[in-house]
Amino acid sequence: MSRLEVGNLPGTDDHPYIGKKFLKTKGIQSLEKRILNRANKDRRYRGDAVVTTYYLTCVPEKGRAIFSALDRAVEMMLVHATTENWPGAGKEPPGYKEHMSRIKSIKFLEASRRVESALIKIATPLEFFDKGKFPLAQLRMATQSEPFNAFIGFSARVVDYDFPEGFKKKFPRRLWPHSRVREYLKVDKDEPIIGTIVKPKWLPARLFAESVTTAAIAGALFIKSDENLHLSKRELAVYVRTTVRMLRENGFDLSPKPGARKKRILFAPHITANPSDILDYAKIAVDNGANALMFSPHFGGDFGAIREIYEMGRKYRVPVYAHTAGMNRYCGDPAYSCGDDPRVGYLLAALSGAAFMQLPGVGSYIRPTDVEKKPIIERLRKDGLEGNSGMTLVIAGGLSPENIGRNIRSLGAEGRMFLAGTSVFHHPDGIRA
């Protein structure tokens, strides 16, 4: 089964915008049109632009008409996001209009006494920030910074991006689609890829290596360190070198092109570090034999670090696991008022060259929540970033012998990998079972 079984996931009644219906009365539609026309007055740019969808929430203004707070918020967002209509007495400079954002649509959601909300789309001209390589920091500044979450009275959560085709070409080439992972591991297209995580969070190097090797011999195809196993550069070299040596002694080949009769495995040490150190950590891990890497882009320099790792040279173009630590601060938040919708995190990871990204299992205690999973998968699928040609979604977080079957049935095996934690080591019939 390769498609998400929607019936196995919960409804969206408690989510403020996923699955919610828009208000469609004539009065509301007329108000939406008036806001659009007023906000976009003299904003005539229609060239290439990044279109950002926001879940906009406002505190209602006491004694004012319904949705007047949202009306004011939209005006503030457009003026402060890029620029306002030429205000000076002098002549407008050439190209000024090409640097003005505009609102493409606004759809009101049900209002309450405490909050007004809408889904809005804003087009930001590429001329405003399209510089050099893929401008991830500039994109975030232009679409997520001061104009959207710094002012009192409203907040705008980024729900989705639509990028022009030319802009997408700035992203790095996808080096490790799911099909290549299966080819490397010699796993048939319908066979689940099952791996594990080595815990607890700190183990001596020798015991860590023994745990990895024991799981590998039992059949795990992907093994990663626990995300909080923080090591110095010297310690990282020792841990990786010790583990790789033990794996090789037991018949595993971690080279880019393993021998035909050699056993395959992907071993991903954890390398999250300060952005200034992340490339050093990646180099140390690969130089000592690791054939995969894992880090949290949200704490280790954003998704652009993946390109920088690959650009160190062919040797370092190993599959990179983008961990969700950090992104989870705003996934599953009952307020849903700030940060990115998780589908944005997965979209940027896939476009930035990540080979793997964790998606919690159905019924997991880890964010993103079940209600957020289907939109994530659908968003990746929209741009061909899911499935055999896309980024591998790693089903992990609370996965155990009791629920792995349910997750394989619900989420399918195509484009997936399934990672269990300490439950693997505690199975009464042993790890292989």
Sequence and secondary structure as in RCSB ss.txt:
>XXXX:A:sequence
MSRLEVGNLPGTDDHPYIGKKFLKTKGIQSLEKRILNRANKDRRYRGDAVVTTYYLTCVPEKGRAIFSALDRAVE
MMLVHATTENWPGAGKEPPGYKEHMSRIKSIKFLEASRRVESALIKIATPLEFFDKGKFPLAQLRMATQSEPFNA
FIGFSARVVDYDFPEGFKKKFPRRLWPHSRVREYLKVDKDEPIIGTIVKPKWLPARLFAESVTTAAIAGALFIKS
DENLHLSKRELAVYVRTTVRMLRENGFDLSPKPGARKKRILFAPHITANPSDILDYAKIAVDNGANALMFSPHFG
GDFGAIREIYEMGRKYRVPVYAHTAGMNRYCGDPAYSCGDDPRVGYLLAALSGAAFMQLPGVGSYIRPTDVEKKP
IIERLRKDGLEGNSGMTLVIAGGLSPENIGRNIRSLGAEGRMFLAGTSVFHHPDGIRA
>XXXX:A:secstr
  S  GGGS  STTSSSTT      HHHHHHHHHHHHHHTTT    SSEEEEEEEEEE   TTS TTHHHHHHHH
HHHHHHT  S  SSS   TTGGGG  EEEEEEE    SS EEEEEEEEEEGGGT  SS  HHHHHHHHHSHHHHS
STTEEEEEEEEE  HHHHTTS      HHHHHHHHT  TTS  EEEEE SS   HHHHHHHHHHHHHHT SEEEE
 TT    HHHHHHHHHHHHHHHHHTTB  SSS  TTSB  EEE B    TTTHHHHHHHHHHTT S EEE HHHH
T THHHHHHHTT GGG   EEE  TTGGGSTT TT  SSB HHHHHHHHHHTT SEEEEE TT SSSS HHHHHH
HHHHHHHTT SSTTS EEEEESS  TTTHHHHHHHH STTEEEEE HHHHT TT S  
